[in-house]
Amino acid sequence: MSTPLALPPQLSTRRLLFVAPLLASLIGLSGCGGGADTDPGWQERETTLLPPWAEGCDNDHVPVVMVHGFLASGDTYATHIMRFTANGYCQDRLFVYDWNSLGSGGGPELLDAFVDEVLSVTGATQVDLLGHSAGGGVGYTYLSDATRAAKVRRYVHLASGAEDGPAGPTANVPTLNLYSANDRVVMGNSGIPGATNVDLVDADHYEVATTDDSFAAIWMFLTGSEAEVTGVVPQEEPIVVAGRAATLGENTPAAGATVDVYEVEPDSGQRRRARPLASFVANERGYWGPLQVQPETRYEFHVTPVEGRSIHYFREPFVRTNTKVYLRTLPTTGLARLLVSALSFDEDQPTSVIFIANRGLQPGDALSLDEVDLSGDEYTNRDNTTIALFFFDDNGNDQTDLTPVALFETFPFLAGADFAPGADAAQSTVAEFNGRRLAMPRRPAEPDGVSIAVFD
C-alpha cells in the first residue's frame, strides 16, 4: 500500500498550496488497487506542473528551466534535479520544458510562454536556463531577442553546437559552455569565446548533461560556490515518484492513459500481487502521480494509452524523490510513427527494450539479454552513442540471430536486433548491464505490448 506523507508543522499558506494536494492524492491512493482514478495532486498552470513543496527547502533560489535535446524528454535532467534538491533547491524551483524535437515544437514563442508561466508561479523575475544538445540551439535562439533575454539570469550550454560568443543579442547573458572532446554527436565545440568553458574530457554526449562533474560545474556557475553534494545520494523517507506519459520523440501528452504501478519480485520481475499498488489516469498534459514508494523495492509501471499499445517499464529501486519518471508511449501518427514502424508484435515472441538513461554504451561495458552477449562493437562503439536497444523477432522465424534492424541504424542513439527467445509470461527475460540486473516477464508482444528495462 502507498503511504501518506506526514504534514510538516507550521506550514505557511503558500507552502500549503504545494503540500495539501499532494497529501490528498497520497491519502486517496492508500489501498487504491484495482483501477482507482487519481489525478495529479500538484498545482498546475497552462504550461507547467508545479511540484510539491518539501520541508526544509529554500524558495529563494532562482528557478531553473531545463531544455532537452533531440528525441529526448524532460527526464534527461532527472538526476540533476535530484542533485539540485540534495543541495537545497526546492522542487518548485526546478522545471523541464518538453518540446517536439521532430517538428516545430522548439519555437522561441513556446519556450517564452513556458518561462512566463514559471515566473508567474514562482514570483521570480528571472530564470536560469539550461539547454542540452538540440536544446542548446533552442536556448541560443530564445536568447537572441532582448526582451526574452532579460528574463534569463544565466545560461548553460550543454553538449551543443559551437557559437561565436555568449548568448544574448549583445552576448550579454553569462554563459557556461560544457563540452567534451569525446562527444561523438556534436563535434567542433572546443570553446565559446567570452563564455565560461569547461571540457569534461571523457564524457559522452549524454554525460555532459548527466554526470557528477557536469552538475558540479553547473552549480558553481549558477551559485558561485562548490556543491556540497554532487552524486545522487539516498534520502530519508518518504520517497515520492511522479512524472509524465507522452509519446516518444514528439512528447505529445498521452492524455487519458492509464498508469498502473506494481511491486515486482527482484529476481523475476513478476508482480507480487495481481492488483496494482496504485492506478492513475494521466491528465490532459500527461501528468500522473504522485506515489510514495519504498526504498530497495522494484516496480513495474504499466502505461496503457487511449490508442496504441501498452508499455511495461521496469525500474531499478528509487533512492530519492523523482518527479521526472517519464512513461513514453508509441506514437500512432506523424513523423515519430516512423521510429517504431519497424517493431514487430507477435503472439509467440516478446518485444523488449533496454534503455540506458544517463549515457551511451561505451567500450568495456558488459551488456547482455538472457545471457546473450551484447558487448560487441556494434553496440558499444562510442560513435553510436547508443542509449536504447530494441529486441524482437525481426526476421519472423522464431530464432535469435541478432541481425541489425536497418531502420534503427538511420537514427541516432538507437539500435535494434533480431531476438526471439519465445513468449512465456511465466518466464523472465533478464537484462544485465555492468553488474546491474533487471528482470521482466517474457510476455507476448501481441497483445501485451513492449517491455522496457530502464537502467538509471
C-alpha positions, 0 to 999 in steps of 0.5 A: 500500500502507498503511504501518506506523507506526514504534514510538516508543522507550521506550514505557511499558506503558500507552502500549503498550496504545494503540500495539501494536494499532494497529501490528498492524492497520497491519502486517496491512493492508500489501498487504491488497487484495482483501477482507482482514478487519481489525478495529479495532486500538484498545482498546475498552470497552462504550461507547467506542473508545479511540484510539491513543496518539501520541508526544509527547502529554500524558495529563494533560489532562482528557478531553473528551466531545463531544455532537452535535446533531440528525441529526448524528454524532460527526464534527461535532467532527472538526476540533476534535479535530484542533485539540485534538491540534495543541495537545497533547491526546492522542487518548485524551483526546478522545471523541464520544458518538453518540446517536439524535437521532430517538428516545430515544437522548439519555437522561441514563442513556446519556450517564452510562454513556458518561462512566463508561466514559471515566473508567474508561479514562482514570483521570480523575475528571472530564470536560469536556463539550461539547454542540452544538445538540440536544446542548446540551439533552442536556448541560443535562439530564445536568447537572441531577442532582448526582451526574452533575454532579460528574463534569463539570469544565466545560461548553460550550454550543454553538449551543443553546437559551437557559437561565436560568443555568449548568448544574448543579442549583445552576448550579454547573458553569462554563459557556461559552455560544457563540452567534451572532446569525446562527444561523438554527436556534436563535434567542433565545440572546443570553446565559446569565446567570452563564455565560461568553458569547461571540457569534461574530457571523457564524457559522452554526449549524454554525460555532459548533461548527466554526470557528477562533474557536469552538475558540479560545474553547473552549480558553481556557475549558477551559485558561485560556490562548490556543491556540497553534494554532487552524486545522487545520494539516498534520502530519508523517507518518504520517497515520492515518484511522479512524472509524465506519459507522452509519446516518444520523440514528439512528447505529445501528452498521452492524455487519458492513459492509464498508469498502473504501478506494481511491486515486482519480485527482484529476481523475476520481475513478476508482480507480487500481487495481481492488483496494482499498488496504485492506478492513475489516469494521466491528465490532459498534459500527461501528468500522473502521480504522485506515489510514495514508494519504498526504498530497495523495492522494484516496480513495474509501471504499466502505461496503457494509452487511449490508442496504441499499445501498452508499455511495461517499464521496469525500474531499478529501486528509487533512492530519492524523490523523482518527479521526472519518471517519464512513461513514453508511449508509441506514437500512432501518427506523424513523423515519430510513427516512423521510429517504431514502424519497424517493431514487430508484435507477435503472439509467440515472441516478446518485444523488449527494450533496454534503455540506458538513461544517463549515457551511451554504451561505451567500450568495456561495458558488459551488456547482455539479454538472457545471457546473450552477449551484447558487448560487441562493437556494434553496440558499444562503439562510442560513435553510436552513442547508443542509449536504447536497444530494441529486441524482437523477432525481426526476421519472423522465424522464431530464432535469435540471430541478432541481425541489425534492424536497418531502420534503427541504424538511420537514427541516432542513439538507437539500435535494434536486433533480431531476438526471439527467445519465445513468449512465456509470461511465466518466464523472465527475460533478464537484462544485465548491464555492468553488474546491474540486473533487471528482470521482466516477464517474457510476455507476448508482444501481441497483445501485451505490448513492449517491455522496457528495462530502464537502467538509471 
